């Protein structure tokens, strides 16, 4: 009995000493797993939770007597997520070019100017021209906010002056937008000297758009909602006497051809509009019938559903009687890795924490070695020594029999992040602080997840 007590005391002391030595490692590993989880959640949210749409688009056009047009475009972005700036493309087709371009940002009701520069610094914009296209790249950081960007410029010879009529015809919003645009308002002001009857306006684009002549100088176009990759075109006809200094002249009687062409387009639009109304009517009729039929089916099937639920409850809602009668399993049920078990327990999904669990399992199986080391780090005034943990490949074990996700993890952490034989925990933590490395890290993580 005495020998048994001595053995028990020795065993108890041995276990306590081992636990004492392992506690710092366990605390460090728990913290590292928390860092990994935070890292991946940030990477995924940064990659996916970013979008924007245009909540307002106002354009003012002032036609000058020389046929040029002073234009101001107020584009209101609704940002969800973090953005460094915006792009704006301008098509100069049908004109002789652009002049007096300026960019502003509307802040607290004030027009804050943006400087034209190649520095790509916040508060500047980059201006480039390719053929008939002009590109504005505005550097203005924005995050989860609504912000209005203003573009002012003059189009040279924007008006075509025929023998019998003057015409301003332009796609004010092109097909380059990849998001929907809300609340479009385009207002044009003509030189003085005409009556309302002298002015004609036409608009092309969505069937929901409208155009009207407000007075002898002002016309207006509105579109409540513009789908992506859809244009808005305006056409204004007015007397040639309003642009006496225009140099963009064509010696041709154009009004009859223009009116004939617009008449055909209006007829096509009316047919399309009637088709849309008929489709809407049929859709409403189908929805009404389905709603009525749904109510009938619901009241018929309601008692049947109750019966089915009761039968399923009686048949399946019983406590499962396990065949195992012991207190606990003394051996693992199978040679599963921690990541494989996580997939089984999480409905087919692998989690960031499974990376460290797999590494520790490889340490347990002696494919990797985990040891505490002292490393030298550069400080502000002098170098200092800190304690770190190093994971290295065990040269005495062959890696040939590892599973694919285990081999990939060693290749990823030891070869890519480490030096080919080992890697420090701090190196793993600091690896993703660089933006490019963070993207590479996320890409490698996605490849690792595909191994299951």
C-alpha positions, 0 to 999 in steps of 0.5 A: 500500500505504501508503494502505491501511494508513493507512485501516485504522489510521483505521478501527480507531481509529474503531471503538475510539472508538465502542465506548468511548462505547457501553460504559456504555450497554451495561452499563446496558441489560444491568442494566436487562434484568436488573431487568425479568426480576426484576420480572416473575418477582416479579409473576407469582409473587406473583399465582399462588403463594398458597393455603391450606387448613384442616388442622384444625377443632375445636369445643367446645360447652358447653350451659348451663342457660339454653339458651345455648351457649358455643362455642370454634372452633379453626381451623388454617390452612395458608398457602402464600404471603403473607396479611394475615389471615383472614375468619370468618363466623358465622350466628346463625339460630335463636338470639337473638344473640351475646355475649362474642365474643373472638378469639385466636391460638395461638402457642407453646401460648399464647392470644394475644388479638386486640384488637377495633378499626377500625384494621385494624392487625396484631393487631386484628380488625374486627367487623361484623353484617349481618342474621343474619350476623356477620363477623370480619376478623382482621388477622394477617400470615402467610407459608408457615406453619401458624397456629390462630385461635380464636373464642370466643362465646356463642349466646343461646337456642341450645336450643329447649325443647319440651314433651317434649324439648330440642334443640340443632340447628345447622349448626356449619360452613356452606357458605361455605368455598371450600377443603376442611377436614381433621380436623373434631372437634365435641364438645358437653357437656351439663348434668349430670342425664341418662343416655346413654339419654336422649340422642340425636344426629344428624349431617348432611353428608358420608357419611364423618362419624360421631357418638357418645355418649361418656357421660351428658354428652358427645357427639362428631362427626367428619368426616375431610375436608369438601369445599368448600361443604359443611355439617356439621349437628349435632342433639342431643336431651336431657331438658328438665330439663337446661335449666330456665332456658331462655326459648326454649320451644315448647308442642308435642310434638316428639319423634315428628316429629323421630324420623320426620324423622331416620328418613327422612334416615337411610334416604336416607343409607343408600341414598346410602351403598350407591350410593357403595359400589357405585360404588366397587366398580364403579370398582375392578373397572374399574381391575382390568380396565384394569390387566390389559388394559394389561399384555397390550397392553404386552407385545404392543406392546413389540416393535412400539414398538422397530421403530417407534423404529428406523425413525424413527431411520433415517429422520429422525435425519440431519444437515440439509444446509443449502443456504447455503454462505457463512460468514454471512448478510450481510443479515437474513433478514427484517424481524422485530422482536426480540420476533417473533424471540423468539416464534419461538425460544421456542415461541410465548412472549414474554419480559420481556427482549423489551421492552428489545430492542424499545425498542432496535430502535426506537432503531436504526430511529430511531423513538425517540432514546436519549440520556444526560441529567443530572437533578436528584433530591431528597436528604435534605439537598440536591438532587443531579444524577445521570446517566440515560438518556432515551428520547424520540419522534423528531419527524422520524419518523412512527409510522404504519407501526409494528407493533401491539406496537411502537405499544403499547410506545410508548403504554405507556412514553412516554405512560403511564409517561413524560410523553407525549414521553419517559421516563427509565430510572429512571422505568421502574424505579421505576414498579412499586414502588407496589402499584397501579402494579405491578398495572397494569404486569403488566396492560399486560405481559399485553396486550402479550404478546397482540399476538403 
